[in-house]
Amino acid sequence: MDKKVIVIGATSGIGKELALVLSQNDYLVGITGRREPMLTELTKNNPNSFVPKTFDCTEENTLTFLNELLADLGGLDLLVLSSGTGDLNDSLEYAIEDRTNQLNVIAFTNIIGWAFNLFQEQGYGHLVAISSIAGLRGSRIAPSYNASKAYQINYLEGLRQKAKKSKLKITITDIRPGFVDTPMAKGEGQFWVASPKKAAKQLYLAIKRKKDIAYITKRWRLIAIIVKILPNWLYKRM
């Protein structure tokens, strides 16, 4: 195995399924998450392909854990950030907004910055983050979630521009899912709901093709176009 990857948020959902796909395609996979039993169970699928490390992304010593995992892997070619949170919050309860921002903004920035600097130092690398189609517009029922995903989308675009301007061999891939059948999918009126396995397969293809932006499933690109062109006077009535 000559390819090394870290999947952050591999205990369930898209992250878990992607870790399995990568392990089946000659990657040595560092897997992280808060729930150690779930990482242990995932590792049992292929003990020689997984290196687990249990930690919470919002902890102060996150980068210490990542550096330890980097040493265990013996290098890094690809990092996938699949850890995120968000809740419906029509009452604007601060604790919910704060919890979302702590993971989706503060921890995101910490981890993405660590990975980019590592890749910059070694001269190559591929950075993948799962944002959301929700980041394209605001939301009356989940304000911080949509805003945090907009932050991620713009941050990744900035790093893509930075890599290009500096002529670095660093690929930045922004994955924007629609509805995926995980606990993150909240609210009514869900449609085009993908299974985590289907989402992971499409995500893997986007990684192989080194896409800048990919929608999961692909048909959500149509929704993205519609959402972006909706005039403000109409969108604010929705």
C-alpha positions in Angstrom: 0.0 0.0 0.0 1.6 3.2 -1.1 -1.3 5.6 -0.7 -2.0 7.1 2.8 -5.3 8.8 3.7 -7.0 10.1 6.9 -10.8 10.1 7.0 -12.0 12.3 9.8 -15.5 11.3 10.9 -15.3 7.6 10.0 -17.6 6.1 12.7 -20.8 6.3 10.6 -22.5 7.6 7.5 -20.5 8.8 4.4 -17.2 8.8 6.2 -17.5 5.2 7.3 -18.5 4.0 3.8 -15.8 6.0 2.1 -13.2 4.6 4.5 -14.3 1.1 3.4 -14.1 2.0 -0.3 -10.6 3.4 0.1 -9.4 0.4 2.0 -10.6 -1.7 -0.9 -8.6 0.4 -3.3 -5.1 0.1 -1.9 -5.2 2.9 0.6 -3.8 2.6 4.2 -6.6 4.4 6.0 -6.3 6.4 9.2 -9.8 6.6 10.7 -10.9 9.0 13.4 -14.0 9.7 15.4 -15.4 10.1 18.9 -16.8 6.7 19.3 -14.0 4.1 19.8 -16.2 1.0 19.6 -17.4 2.0 16.2 -13.8 2.6 15.0 -12.8 -0.8 16.4 -15.7 -2.5 14.5 -14.7 -0.8 11.3 -11.1 -1.9 11.7 -12.2 -5.5 11.9 -13.3 -5.4 8.3 -9.6 -5.2 7.2 -7.2 -4.9 10.1 -4.2 -4.4 7.8 -5.8 -1.4 6.1 -7.0 0.7 9.0 -5.2 2.7 11.6 -7.7 4.1 14.2 -7.4 7.1 16.4 -10.1 8.2 18.7 -10.7 11.9 19.4 -13.2 14.7 19.2 -12.3 17.3 16.5 -13.3 20.2 18.8 -10.6 19.2 21.4 -7.7 21.5 21.9 -5.2 18.7 21.2 -6.7 17.7 17.9 -3.5 18.5 16.0 -1.5 16.4 18.4 -3.7 13.4 17.6 -3.4 14.1 13.8 0.4 14.3 14.0 0.4 11.0 15.9 -1.8 9.4 13.2 0.4 10.9 10.5 3.4 9.3 12.1 1.6 5.9 12.4 0.6 6.0 8.7 4.1 7.1 7.6 2.9 9.9 5.4 -0.2 11.4 3.9 -1.5 11.8 0.3 -5.1 12.5 1.0 -7.2 13.9 3.8 -11.0 13.7 3.9 -12.9 15.8 6.4 -16.3 14.2 6.8 -17.1 15.4 10.3 -19.9 17.9 10.8 -23.0 18.7 12.7 -26.2 20.8 12.5 -29.7 20.9 13.9 -32.9 22.6 13.1 -33.1 25.7 15.3 -36.1 27.8 14.7 -35.9 29.3 18.2 -32.3 30.4 17.6 -31.1 28.6 20.8 -27.5 29.8 21.2 -26.2 26.4 22.4 -27.2 24.8 19.2 -25.7 27.5 17.0 -22.5 27.5 19.1 -22.2 23.7 18.8 -22.6 23.9 15.1 -20.0 26.6 14.7 -17.5 25.0 17.0 -17.3 21.9 14.7 -18.2 23.3 11.3 -16.2 26.5 11.5 -13.6 26.4 14.3 -12.5 22.7 14.1 -12.9 22.8 10.3 -10.5 25.7 10.0 -8.0 24.1 12.4 -7.9 20.7 10.6 -8.0 22.1 7.0 -5.2 24.5 7.8 -3.1 21.7 9.3 -3.6 19.6 6.2 -2.9 22.4 3.7 0.3 23.4 5.5 1.4 19.8 5.5 0.8 19.4 1.8 2.4 22.7 1.1 5.6 21.6 2.9 5.8 18.2 1.2 4.9 19.7 -2.2 1.7 17.7 -3.0 -1.5 16.4 -1.6 -5.3 16.1 -2.0 -7.6 17.8 0.5 -11.3 16.8 0.5 -14.1 18.3 2.6 -17.8 17.5 2.7 -19.6 20.8 2.8 -23.3 20.8 1.7 -25.6 22.2 -0.9 -27.1 24.0 2.1 -24.1 26.4 2.0 -25.4 28.0 -1.2 -28.2 30.0 0.6 -29.3 30.9 4.1 -31.9 29.0 6.1 -34.7 30.2 8.4 -34.8 26.9 10.3 -31.1 26.1 10.5 -29.3 29.5 10.2 -25.9 28.4 11.6 -25.7 25.2 9.7 -26.2 26.8 6.3 -23.9 29.7 7.2 -21.2 27.3 8.4 -21.4 25.4 5.2 -21.1 28.7 3.2 -18.0 29.4 5.2 -16.6 26.0 4.3 -17.3 26.5 0.6 -15.6 29.8 0.5 -12.7 28.7 2.6 -12.0 25.8 0.3 -12.3 28.1 -2.7 -9.7 30.4 -1.2 -7.3 27.5 -0.6 -7.9 26.3 -4.2 -7.0 29.8 -5.4 -3.9 29.8 -3.1 -2.7 26.5 -4.4 -3.1 27.6 -8.0 -1.4 31.0 -7.5 1.5 29.3 -5.7 1.8 26.6 -8.3 1.4 23.9 -5.7 0.4 20.4 -6.6 -2.4 20.4 -4.1 -6.0 19.5 -5.1 -8.9 20.9 -3.1 -12.2 19.1 -3.6 -15.4 20.4 -2.2 -18.1 17.7 -1.9 -21.7 19.2 -1.7 -24.2 16.5 -0.8 -28.0 16.9 -1.0 -30.0 14.6 1.2 -28.1 11.4 2.4 -29.7 8.8 4.6 -27.9 9.7 7.8 -28.8 11.3 11.1 -27.6 14.6 9.6 -30.6 14.6 7.2 -33.3 16.5 9.1 -36.5 18.2 8.3 -39.5 17.4 6.1 -39.9 17.2 2.3 -36.7 15.3 1.7 -36.2 13.9 -1.9 -33.5 12.3 -3.9 -32.2 10.7 -0.7 -29.0 8.7 -1.4 -27.7 5.8 0.7 -24.3 6.4 2.4 -22.9 3.6 0.2 -24.0 5.3 -3.0 -22.8 8.7 -1.7 -19.4 7.2 -0.9 -19.0 5.6 -4.3 -19.7 8.9 -6.0 -17.3 10.7 -3.6 -14.6 8.2 -4.4 -15.0 8.9 -8.1 -14.8 12.6 -7.5 -11.5 12.0 -5.6 -10.1 9.9 -8.4 -11.0 12.5 -10.9 -9.6 15.3 -8.7 -12.7 17.4 -9.1 -12.8 20.9 -7.7 -16.5 20.6 -6.8 -18.9 17.6 -6.8 -22.5 17.3 -5.9 -23.8 14.0 -4.4 -25.8 12.6 -6.0 -25.0 14.2 -9.3 -28.6 15.3 -9.9 -28.2 17.8 -7.1 -26.2 20.0 -9.4 -29.6 20.9 -11.0 -31.0 22.0 -7.6 -27.8 24.0 -7.0 -28.3 26.0 -10.2 -31.9 26.7 -9.4 -31.1 27.7 -5.8 -28.4 30.1 -6.9 -30.5 31.9 -9.5 -33.6 32.4 -7.4 -34.1 36.1 -6.8 -33.9 37.3 -3.2 -37.5 38.5 -3.2 -38.7 35.0 -3.9 -36.2 33.1 -1.8 -37.0 35.1 1.4 -40.7 34.0 1.1 -39.8 30.3 1.1 
